Each structure stands twice: as C-alpha cells, then as structure tokens.
Amino acid sequence: MRIIATGLALFLISAAPAPSPPFKQFVIAAPSVGSVVEVTPGEEFYVETIVEAQPAYRLARPFKSSMAGGMGLPFGFAIDETLLVYKGKSQDQDWSYYIPQNGGFRAYHGLLGNLIHPGDTVGLRIDRGGNKEWFVDLSVHYGMPTIWSRPVKEKDPGLTLVEGPAPDLKNAEVKRLVYLGVEQGRMRIRYEWIQHGYVPQRDEFSFPVDPQGRGQGGVKGAEFSVVAGPVKAKFVVTKGISDAVAPPPRPEPESERAVPVV
C-alpha cells in the first residue's frame, strides 16, 4: 500500500497502443462498397476508417473495499460499473490503467465524506508482469500528483479480459481516395493514409478514360469504375482497400450494465 507521485491525470498516454493480447480491427467504409457516389475534383469518393477494438476487464460484480491513505489511515472506495475500459499507460509505460465507464466509481472517508473531484478516478491497473492493483487517483482532490493503491486479492470479485468498446474515431487510422479530375484523357486519383502520430502519406495515380469519360482503376487494393463528366464524376468502388469491411462493435445494451452498489 503506497502513494505513487506520478498522477494518472498528468501522465496517462491515452493514445498509446493497447496492451497484448491483440484485439481484432474493424474497418468502416463510407460510402459502402458497391454504392454510387458523385464527386467533383478535390472530393473524396471512398474512405476507410480502421478501428482497433481496445481491451477491457469485466468485473464479476460491483464491490466496495478500502485501502490505506495518508499516514496509513484507511478510506473506502467502490466500483459500481463492472466494465473497466482501457484508458492508457503511465508515462514510464509500466502500468496500464482501466476505469469504469460513465463515472461508475467512488472514494470516500468516514469523516471527510466524498473524496472524488472532477478529474479524479478509481479503477484497475496492471504492470508489465501482469500484477493487478486497485488504484484511487486523488490528484485533483489533493492538488498534487497522488495515487493510492492496493493489490487485487483473491477474495475480490473476479476479473475477465474482454473486448472493450471502440476508441474515439478522431485518432483512428484513415485511408481514402480523392478524385482530382481528368486531364488529357486520364483520371487522376490521390491516395491518402492518415494516422495519429505519423506523417500523412499521399500518392497520386492516373488511369485512362474513354471519350465518354468511362474508365476503371485500382489503388492500394481498391478497385473502382468511373464515369467522368466535365465537372462531376460518378464512382462505384467494387472492392475496398482492406480485405474485410465490417461495422464496429455495438455499444453494451443498457440492460446488461451493472446496478450500482449503495
């Protein structure tokens, strides 16, 4: 039982890769393969968003417990929501952190009452060796980096590794095809690959079209046909960039969510 002077709120790297084991990816295509899309030069006609499902831990049941705080004095904590989702790693990469969804946690003291301020968190953390601890991050409450923790005990509710909800799409990997127009009987296409933390990749390709503006092409695995007019062009993508395009996982139904402990 100890205080760690590396506050979770300060040092989490939320965009860090999920720890092993790996979880499957979902590829969201827009528009869907086989549909007709009309664009003008400079507009994208096909986009794939690659979403990697994150790990999570399912707690067997909600529970309440306690751990030692300042001067070794105990305080209570509770986890009311049983799905603990991955939030990131500590700056030294030694700990992976998981917290309940929707603020489903509490920390309290018999005399001081509620200890949680907005930005404080309660949950599970796991080190490189697989050792599990419950943690309470009260960095906001104390106004300085402060994390209390205790090991997960055999008598605590069981934890099962599961596939968690998809991460925020704003940092997802994106591959797209952009129509650049027709010049001298050839349609020009730009391929763009964008991923958070990397320099965007852009390549241009060209394919012949007949006098009526009809043509076919293939870029990075994608296959498509086009009918290009003086201003607009109609595309049909017949094969996506990725081999499999699937919808992302559905959110957990309300009926399956845990009932808070009171």
N, C-alpha and C positions, 0 to 999 in steps of 0.2 A: 504494500500500500504506500503510495508515494505521490508527491507532486512533481509534475514534469513542466519545466519552464519553457515550453515550446507550444504556445497556444494553438489549438486546432483552427480557430478563426483566423489566425495570422498566417499559418504555414500550409494549409491544405492546397494541393495542386489538383483542382477539380477536373482539369482536362487530361490528367495523367492516364496512361493506358490501364485498363482493368487488369487485376492480378490473375494468374492462372488459377483454375483451368480455363481455356478459351471458350467463348460462347459464340454461337452462330451469328452470322450477319444477315441483315435484311436489306434488300435493295428496293427502293421505292422509285418507280418510273413515272414521269409526267411529260407528255401525255402517255397513256398506256400504249404498249406495242400494238400495232395494227390500226390505230386511230389516225384520222386525217387532221393535220394541223396546218394552218395558213399563217405565214410569217412574211415580214419584209426584211431587207438586208439589215444585219446587226441584231436580229432577234434570234433567240434560241428556239429550236424546234424539238429538242429532246434533252431531258435531264434525268440523271440517275443520282439518287441520294443514298449513300451507303451508311447504314446504321448498324453498329455493333451492339448487341444486347449486353448489358452490364450484369455482373454477378450480384447476388443479394443473399441474405440469410433469412430463413423463416424460423422465427421463434415458436416453440411448441405451444406456448400460451403467454399471455401478458403476465408480468410479475412485478413485485416490489421487493427491494432489498436495501442494504445500507453499505457504506464504506467509510473509511477513516478520512477526515478532512484536516483542517488546521489544528495543530497541536494534538493530533491523533483523535480528536473528538469526532464521533460518527454523525453522519447525516443520511437521510433517506433519498433514494432515487427510485423511479418507476419507469417501465417501458410498457406503454398501453397499446401501441400498434405493433403487430407481430412481424410485419415485413420490414427488414432493415436494409436499406438501399445503399449502394456504394457511393461515397462522396469524394474520395480522393486519397492521396497519400501524404504523409508528413514530409517536410522538406528534406529530411535525410533518407527518405524512401524506406525507412524501417517499418513503418506502420501503415496499414490500410484501414480506413475508417468507414463504418456503416452506421447509419442513423435511421430511426423510424420515420416513415412518411408522415406528412401532414402535422408535424409538431407533436407526434404521439409519445411524449416523454415528459418527466417531471423530476425535479430535485427540490428537497425541502428540509427544513430544520425545525425541531420542536418549538424552539423559541423564536427563531427568525422568520419562520414561515417559508413562502416560496423563494427559491434561490435563483430561478431562471429569469434572465433578462433577454430581450430580443437579441439573437446572435449567439447565445449560449446553446449548447447541445448535450445530449445524452445518447449513448449508444454502445456499439461494439467496436473494438479494434483488434487487429491481428498482425503479429510481427512476421518477419521473414521465415521464422522457424515454425509458424503455424500456431504459436501460443496465443490464446484468446484472453482478452480482458474487457470488462465493462469500464467505460470511462464517463466522466462528467466534466465537461469543459465549461468552467465558470469564468472565462477570461473577461467577459463583459461585466459580470457581477463584481469582480474584484478590480477591474480597471487595469489589469496586467495579465500576461500570459499565465494561465493557471488550468492545469488538467489534473484531476484526481482519478485514480483507477484502482481496480482490484481484479485478481484473476477470476475467470469463469470457473465455478465449482461444479462438481459432479451433481450436486443436489439442485443446481439451477435448471430451468427449462432447457430442453434440447434445442440445438441449432442445426438446421439443414441448409446446405448450399443449394440455391435455386437460381433460375434465370430472372433477373430483375427487369424493371421497365426500361424502355429505350431511353437513351440520353437525349438531352436537348439538341435539336437538329441544327442549331446555329453554328455548332462546331463540327458538324458531320462532314464526311468526305463527299465531294460532289464531282460528277463527271457530266459534261454537257456538250452538245453540238450546236453550233451557231451558224446560221446562213449568212454569207457575205455577199451574195448576189451572183450575177452571171457576167462574165467578161470573155469576149471573143470565143463564144460557143462552149464555155466551160463554167460550171457552177463551182463556187469556192465555199469551202466549209472550214470552220475553225473548231478544233477540239480543245476543250479546257478541262484541266484537272486541278481542283482546289481542295486543299486540306489544311486544317488549322495547324499552324506552326511550320508550314513548308512554303517555299516559294511557288506560286502557281505555275503550272506547266501549260503552255499554249503551242499548238502545232496547226499549220494550215495545209489543206489538201484541195485538190481540184479534180473534177470529173467531167467528161464530155456530155453535152446535151444536144439533142437533135434540133432542127429548125423550129419545132413546136415547143421547145423548152423541156422536153421529156428526157429523163436520164436516171441512172442508178449509181449508187456509190456504197462504199464500205469504209468505216473509220474505226480503228481500235476494237474490232469485233462487231460493231453495229453495222447493220445493213438497212438501206432505205432507198425509196424511189421518190422522184420529184417531178412536178410539172411547174415550170417556172414561167411566169408572165413578165411583162415589162416592169412591174413594181412588186407584186406579191408572188409567192411561190407556195405550192401545196406539197407537203411531205407526208409520207407514210413510212414509219420505221417498222420493218418486218422482223428485225432481230435486234435485241438490246446489246449494249456494251458488255454487260455481265451475262453469265450463262443462265442465272436464275434470278428472276424478279419476283419478289413476294411482298405482301403487306407486312407492316411492323406488328409486333405482338400487341394484342388488345389490352387495355388497362384492366386492372383487377376489378371484378364486379363489387359493388357496394356490399352485397350480401355476404361476401367472403371476408370482409375486413373484420378485424378483431373488435370485440366490445371492450371499451376502456375499463380499467380497474378503478374502483372508487374506494 
